[in-house]
């Protein structure tokens, strides 16, 4: 297990953050925040985390994300992870999220 993780980290550092990883991690991170802040249904209308992830995932699919910026994508996810529920309600998203996936 440690070898796999070490190899993955080595490949990530050598190749950079990949769009495929962002397309999975972004919806998971956003929907986890909605769920933690208990606004999944009331604010966004999602009945389940899976429904949220499917919908949000469409926003960052390869076809919707023509110009992927790996550095901005990583900063976006890091910023979402640090958001509070107050930030979410104020719609104070990390600015890097706007440039991570231009054109989509």
C-alpha positions in Angstrom: 0.0 0.0 0.0 2.8 2.5 0.9 4.6 1.6 -2.3 1.5 2.4 -4.3 1.0 5.7 -2.6 4.6 6.6 -2.9 4.5 5.8 -6.6 1.4 7.8 -7.1 2.9 10.8 -5.4 6.0 10.4 -7.5 4.0 10.3 -10.7 1.9 13.2 -9.6 5.0 15.3 -8.9 6.6 14.3 -12.2 3.5 14.8 -14.4 1.6 17.4 -12.5 -2.1 17.4 -11.4 -4.2 15.7 -14.0 -7.6 16.8 -15.3 -9.0 13.3 -14.7 -8.1 13.6 -11.0 -9.7 17.1 -10.8 -12.8 15.8 -12.5 -13.2 13.3 -9.6 -11.9 15.3 -6.7 -13.7 18.6 -7.4 -17.2 17.2 -7.2 -16.3 15.1 -4.1 -14.8 18.1 -2.4 -17.7 20.5 -3.3 -20.4 18.0 -2.3 -18.7 17.1 0.9 -18.7 20.8 1.8 -22.4 21.1 1.0 -23.1 18.0 3.1 -20.9 19.2 6.0 -22.7 22.5 6.0 -26.1 20.7 5.8 -27.2 22.7 2.7 -27.2 19.9 0.1 -31.0 19.9 -0.2 -31.9 23.4 0.9 -29.3 25.4 -1.0 -28.7 23.2 -4.0 -31.6 20.8 -4.3 -29.6 17.6 -4.1 -31.2 14.7 -2.3 -28.0 12.6 -2.1 -24.3 13.2 -2.2 -24.2 11.0 -5.4 -26.7 13.2 -7.2 -24.6 16.2 -6.3 -21.4 14.6 -7.4 -22.9 13.6 -10.8 -24.2 17.1 -11.4 -21.1 19.0 -10.3 -18.9 16.4 -12.1 -20.6 17.4 -15.4 -19.1 20.9 -14.9 -15.6 19.7 -15.0 -15.7 16.8 -17.5 -13.1 16.8 -20.2 -15.6 18.0 -22.8 -16.5 21.0 -20.7 -13.0 21.8 -19.5 -11.1 22.5 -22.7 -8.3 24.7 -21.1 -7.3 22.9 -17.9 -4.9 24.7 -15.6 -3.4 22.1 -13.2 -1.9 24.6 -10.8 -5.2 26.5 -10.4 -7.1 23.2 -10.1 -4.9 22.1 -7.2 -5.2 25.6 -5.5 -9.0 25.5 -6.1 -9.4 22.2 -4.3 -7.1 23.3 -1.5 -9.1 26.4 -1.1 -12.5 24.6 -1.0 -11.1 22.3 1.7 -10.3 25.3 3.8 -13.8 26.9 3.3 -16.1 27.4 6.2 -19.9 27.2 6.0 -20.0 31.0 6.2 -17.8 31.2 3.1 -20.1 28.8 1.3 -23.2 30.7 2.2 -21.5 34.0 1.1 -20.5 32.2 -2.1 -16.9 33.1 -1.4 -15.2 30.5 -3.5 -11.5 30.4 -4.1 -10.6 32.6 -7.0 -8.5 29.8 -8.5 -11.6 27.8 -9.2 -12.6 30.4 -11.8 -9.3 29.7 -13.8 -8.9 26.0 -13.2 -11.2 25.0 -16.0 -11.6 27.9 -18.4 -14.1 27.4 -21.2 -16.2 25.2 -19.0 
